[in-house]
Amino acid sequence: MQRNILEYLEDTVQRFPDKTAFANEEMGMTFREVSEVSRNIGTCLSKKGYLREPVVIYMQKHPHMIAAFWGVVYSGCFYVPIDEEMPTFRISLIFQNLKPRVVICDETTCEQVKEFKDFDGEVLLYDQISREPEDTGCLAAIRDHAIDTDPIYIVFTSGSTGVPKGVVACHRSVIDYVENLTEVLQITEASVLANQTPLYFDACLKELFSSLKCGATTYLTPKSLFMFPVKLVEFLNEYKINTVCWVVSALTMISSMKTFDKIVPKYLHTIAFGSEVFPIRQFRLWREVLPDARFINLYGPTEATGMSCYYEINRTFEEGEAIPIGRPFKNTEILLLDEQDKVPKQGEAGEICIRGTALTLGYYKDHERTDEVFVQNPLNNAYHELIYRTGDIGRLNEHGELVFLSRKDYQIKHMGHRIELGEIEAHVNLVEGIHSSCCIYDKEKEKITLFYTGDIEKKDLVMGLKKTLPRYMIPNHVYPLERMPLTANGKIDRVTLRQMMKK
């Protein structure tokens, strides 16, 4: 039985030692190089006395950063990725939570670390520790004492209080995730993936572990290309990318800018997407250009190791319909619970809750917030069993498929009516000329504000919405934007929009 994620690397390096594992536009690392470097780093950390503790990796997005991840795991520690894109204040909060004794840097970030007020530990340079001679006996001893519920990484998500939450994932949950994901996406050694998200988000696991397990190759896509859709597709074609797992906004950025009139991603055969609802109008543009490709909707929270459900699109969807998030991965069960913690009737809404091995270990040094969402299964009064309450609302459609409706905290009461902001956004996205949209609610002023990008005048949009929405759902304020603000991992940045709304 596999009990350590490094077994993926150790198996793959035997099969494809000289094949490129991870690369950017400037260089690549073979599986042999990744293996050697990570074992060297693991040896160095162990000899310095670090064990079963967080090791911060503060480096530029680079194949070397990925090798450092596995090096930390070899040492019996767990890695915490951050990078210079993060605001200094957020990094400070993360360091206050972790209190790490060591940080791994590269030449561009080492001086910045020394200025961190909340860190007085050891700074290790990647270029130096990656050359530390491997001690096979030392690494073997660490492995002998390791178990599959030991942590691998901590990734920090946004907290409703403004304090980031560090989600701790272990070998068992990640192995379960990787086995399911690679089966659903049909990843093989012939797969060539393009990573879109920063390496400090768990979303990058889709590419990193697909390569590690299957001998696939992952290219780190330059962030700057996501501002220039034609150049982005040129990148996909240059490196013969055949598989992507991107957030919806990255895909709609390409299709909404009429990129396909100039160039198409000719090698793509698998397009997975998630994090947001894919507007049917934009999805159709992709489907028309790549009629033989597989399109897969993925859903899942960081607290359940990234992705928990999938739906391969196998039928036509009309405008106004939502693409389902489908069915859970193997060894995972989705529960829908109403406000009384009962299973709702078929077709009725409930909170999406997850049970199974995919659940992570909770939030690092934050038992209170962990206990708020990792709770006893209310449907089981016989023994202790945790489920994760996602805060997402969903329902089963007539096909028995799970459909995401909205966030629990996106449901508002306005003019005496319960309203899902996502329903308003869905109607906006149906309007000809709309590229993207987002609704924000000001509870104090009891006003709905709509932000949108597209080729339509505000007054024309409002007139169109009045034909499809009841009066109480018409936004009170509508603002056109040249570009929708996005978070680092490509989701719509609602915090920035909320700040814009207050100005």
Summary of the structure (lengths in Angstrom):
residues: 503
radius of gyration: 23.0
end to end distance: 57.0
largest distance: 72.2
contacts: 1681
relative contact order: 0.09
helix: 35%
strand: 27%
